[in-house]
């Protein structure tokens, strides 16, 4: 395994390390595709390697949150088998036992009655109740809880309760500056620097468009996708049409506006 690629855009690495040293739960907020998940992967790898000398098998446990996620999905449940019932730890319990970093991606997508289970893990108690077993799990000294969400899509019905939010240190993310984004595109898509620079400039120009449907786009991820297509021989305009124009919005007017910017940057 190799270390995840990540280029710091500010002081987020130092802030995360400080939070980890004090075992303060971390909330990452920022637009989609800006690097939150890659950042967590990078920090989990670096911290685990520094702690043990070599990355463990599972330095990071990632949970993708959704409306149907239940507390049992996080904590664990009994399974029926020919031998009877067997308890199976959920990913949150597994991380708490082993000392991994547990990452809840898009935590606001989970129901509020599900995220309440996080409370005792994110205060001085650092313990997880397993009600079905009638016991509790004391979090491993190396355990840390990290959650993320995209405030651009936040609505009242999908917001963190104050009693949950105020247990976390918050680090805000945005899209990287054009020069840094070009470096990321070069590495991730394997395209020449001039192509990556053009894509980064294109991304910045599209984000500045005054179009209501362009809330968060295009993400760095989409720019990398466009670069990957160009690297495989797809014409730049066509690659951008697939990865940026059509992926950013279904509105024809918005698509036309994005396409015009794309044609201004790429001649063919």
C-alpha positions in Angstrom: 0.0 0.0 0.0 1.1 3.5 -0.7 0.3 6.7 1.1 -2.7 8.6 -0.1 -1.8 11.7 -2.2 -2.8 15.0 -0.6 -1.5 18.6 -1.0 -2.3 20.9 2.0 -4.1 24.1 1.0 -3.6 25.8 4.4 -3.0 24.8 7.9 -5.5 21.9 8.0 -2.8 19.3 8.5 -1.4 21.0 11.6 -4.9 21.7 12.9 -5.9 18.0 12.6 -2.7 16.8 14.3 -3.4 19.2 17.2 -6.9 17.9 17.5 -5.8 14.3 17.3 -3.1 14.9 20.0 -5.9 16.1 22.3 -8.4 13.5 20.9 -10.9 16.3 20.0 -13.5 15.0 17.5 -13.2 16.8 14.2 -15.9 18.1 11.8 -14.9 18.8 8.2 -17.2 21.0 6.2 -16.8 22.1 2.6 -18.2 21.7 -0.9 -18.4 18.3 -2.6 -15.2 17.0 -4.3 -12.9 19.5 -2.5 -10.8 16.9 -0.9 -12.3 16.2 2.6 -12.3 12.4 2.2 -8.8 12.3 0.7 -7.6 14.5 3.6 -9.0 12.1 6.2 -7.4 9.2 4.4 -4.0 11.0 4.3 -4.1 12.0 8.0 -5.2 8.5 9.1 -2.2 7.0 7.1 0.3 9.5 8.4 -0.8 9.3 12.0 -0.9 5.5 12.0 2.5 5.3 10.4 4.0 7.7 12.9 2.5 5.9 15.8 3.5 2.3 14.8 6.3 2.7 12.2 4.1 1.1 9.5 0.5 1.6 8.6 -1.9 -0.9 10.2 -4.3 -3.0 8.3 -7.2 -0.6 9.0 -6.1 2.9 10.1 -9.4 4.3 8.9 -13.0 3.1 9.1 -15.2 5.0 6.7 -19.0 5.0 7.0 -21.2 6.6 4.2 -24.2 8.1 5.9 -27.7 7.9 4.5 -31.4 8.1 5.5 -31.7 4.4 6.3 -28.6 4.2 8.5 -29.5 2.9 11.9 -27.7 2.9 15.2 -27.4 -0.9 14.8 -25.6 -0.3 11.5 -23.0 1.7 13.4 -22.8 -0.2 16.7 -23.5 -3.9 15.7 -26.2 -6.5 15.8 -26.8 -10.2 16.5 -26.7 -12.5 13.5 -28.5 -15.8 13.2 -26.5 -18.9 12.2 -26.7 -22.7 12.4 -25.0 -22.5 15.8 -27.3 -19.9 17.2 -26.8 -16.1 17.5 -23.5 -14.4 17.1 -22.7 -10.7 17.8 -21.1 -8.8 15.0 -19.5 -5.4 15.8 -20.5 -2.5 13.6 -17.9 -0.3 12.0 -18.1 2.3 14.8 -17.6 -0.3 17.5 -14.7 -1.9 15.6 -12.9 1.4 15.2 -13.4 2.2 18.9 -12.0 -1.1 19.9 -9.0 -1.1 17.6 -8.0 2.6 17.8 -8.7 3.5 14.2 -9.9 6.8 13.0 -13.7 6.5 12.3 -15.0 8.8 9.5 -18.7 9.5 9.0 -19.0 10.9 5.5 -21.9 13.3 5.0 -23.1 12.9 8.6 -26.2 15.1 8.1 -27.7 12.5 5.8 -28.1 10.2 8.8 -31.2 10.4 11.0 -30.8 12.4 14.2 -31.8 9.4 16.3 -28.9 7.6 14.8 -26.2 10.2 15.4 -27.2 10.5 19.1 -25.2 7.3 19.6 -22.0 9.4 18.9 -22.5 11.6 22.0 -20.8 9.4 24.6 -17.9 8.9 22.3 -17.3 12.6 21.7 -17.1 13.9 25.3 -15.0 13.1 28.3 -16.5 9.6 28.6 -15.1 8.3 25.3 -17.3 5.2 25.6 -19.8 3.5 23.4 -22.8 1.8 24.9 -23.8 -1.5 23.4 -27.4 -1.7 24.7 -28.1 -5.1 23.1 -25.1 -6.6 25.0 -25.8 -4.7 28.2 -22.3 -3.4 28.2 -20.1 -0.5 27.1 -16.9 -0.3 25.0 -14.2 2.1 26.3 -12.7 3.8 23.3 -9.1 2.8 22.5 -6.6 5.6 23.4 -5.9 6.1 19.7 -9.5 6.3 18.6 -10.8 9.5 17.0 -14.1 10.4 15.4 -14.2 12.5 12.3 -17.4 13.6 10.5 -18.0 15.7 7.3 -20.8 17.4 5.5 -21.4 19.8 2.6 -23.0 23.1 3.9 -24.0 24.0 0.4 -26.7 21.4 0.5 -27.7 21.9 4.1 -31.4 22.3 4.9 -33.1 22.7 8.2 -34.3 19.1 8.1 -30.8 17.9 7.6 -28.7 19.7 10.1 -26.7 18.6 13.1 -28.3 19.0 16.4 -26.5 21.7 18.5 -25.9 19.0 21.1 -24.0 17.0 18.4 -22.3 19.8 16.5 -20.8 21.4 19.6 -18.8 18.3 20.4 -16.5 18.8 17.4 -13.7 21.1 16.3 -14.6 22.4 12.9 -12.2 22.7 9.9 -13.5 24.4 6.9 -12.5 23.4 3.4 -12.8 25.1 0.0 -11.6 24.5 -3.5 -7.8 24.9 -3.7 -6.1 27.9 -5.5 -5.6 27.4 -9.2 -1.9 26.6 -9.0 -2.4 24.0 -6.3 -5.4 22.6 -8.1 -3.4 22.3 -11.3 -0.7 20.3 -9.4 -3.4 18.0 -8.1 -4.9 17.5 -11.6 -1.4 16.7 -13.0 -0.8 14.1 -10.4 -4.2 12.5 -10.3 -5.0 12.6 -14.1 -1.5 12.2 -15.4 -1.8 15.1 -17.9 0.9 17.6 -18.8 1.1 20.8 -16.7 -0.3 23.0 -19.3 -3.5 20.9 -19.6 -3.8 20.8 -15.8 -3.4 24.6 -15.6 -6.0 25.1 -18.2 -8.5 22.9 -16.4 -7.8 24.6 -13.1 -8.4 28.0 -14.7 -11.6 26.6 -16.3 -12.8 25.4 -12.9 -12.2 28.8 -11.4 -14.1 30.6 -14.2 -17.1 28.2 -14.0 -17.4 28.6 -10.2 -17.7 32.4 -10.8 -20.6 32.0 -13.1 -23.7 33.8 -11.9 -26.0 30.7 -12.3 -28.2 29.5 -9.5 -27.8 25.9 -10.3 -24.0 26.0 -10.0 -23.9 25.7 -6.3 -20.7 23.9 -5.7 -19.4 23.0 -9.2 -17.3 22.0 -10.7 -15.4 20.1 -8.0 -11.7 19.3 -8.2 -12.9 15.7 -8.7 -14.7 16.6 -11.9 -11.7 18.5 -13.2 -9.6 15.4 -12.6 -12.1 13.3 -14.5 -11.9 15.7 -17.4 -8.1 15.5 -17.3 -8.2 11.7 -17.2 -10.3 11.6 -20.3 -8.0 14.1 -22.1 -5.1 11.9 -21.0 -6.8 9.0 -22.7 -7.0 10.8 -26.0 -10.5 12.4 -25.8 -10.6 15.9 -27.3 -10.5 18.5 -24.5 -13.8 20.1 -25.4 -15.5 16.7 -25.6 -13.9 15.6 -22.3 -15.1 18.8 -20.6 -18.6 18.4 -22.1 -18.8 14.9 -20.5 -17.1 15.6 -17.2 -18.1 19.2 -16.5 -21.0 20.5 -18.7 -23.3 17.5 -18.4 -22.2 16.5 -14.9 -22.6 20.0 -13.4 -26.3 20.7 -14.3 -29.3 19.4 -16.2 -30.5 22.9 -16.9 -29.9 23.7 -20.6 -29.1 27.4 -20.0 -26.6 26.5 -17.4 -25.0 23.9 -19.6 -24.8 26.4 -22.4 -23.1 28.9 -20.1 -20.5 26.3 -18.9 -20.0 25.1 -22.5 -19.2 28.7 -23.6 -16.5 29.0 -20.9 -15.1 25.7 -21.9 -14.8 26.7 -25.5 -13.1 29.9 -24.5 -10.4 28.0 -22.6 -10.0 25.0 -25.0 -9.8 25.7 -28.8 -10.8 22.2 -29.7 
